[in-house]
Amino acid sequence: MDSSRLLEWCSANDITLTDIAGLSGYSVAYLSLISRGKRVPPPRVKITIARALHARVGDLFPPEREEQSA
């Protein structure tokens, strides 16, 4: 998973994962897993984080790829 958008946005806006945790209610550990691509957050988590940061979901997370059926 390409998680660099969240980290790039944080860097550009001088925001830390601790800041996001305080604003969103998610733990720093969980946010760290998301930012490193170890966890794929469900849509509601993405929306909560984006709203807390006054950002668009697309600014923070790459679009999800649809699995193609054979």
PyMOL commands that set and color helices and strands:
alter all, ss='L'
color gray80, all
select helices_A, chain A and resi 4-12+17-24+28-35+43-52+57-60
alter helices_A, ss='H'
color red, helices_A
deselect
rebuild
show_as cartoon
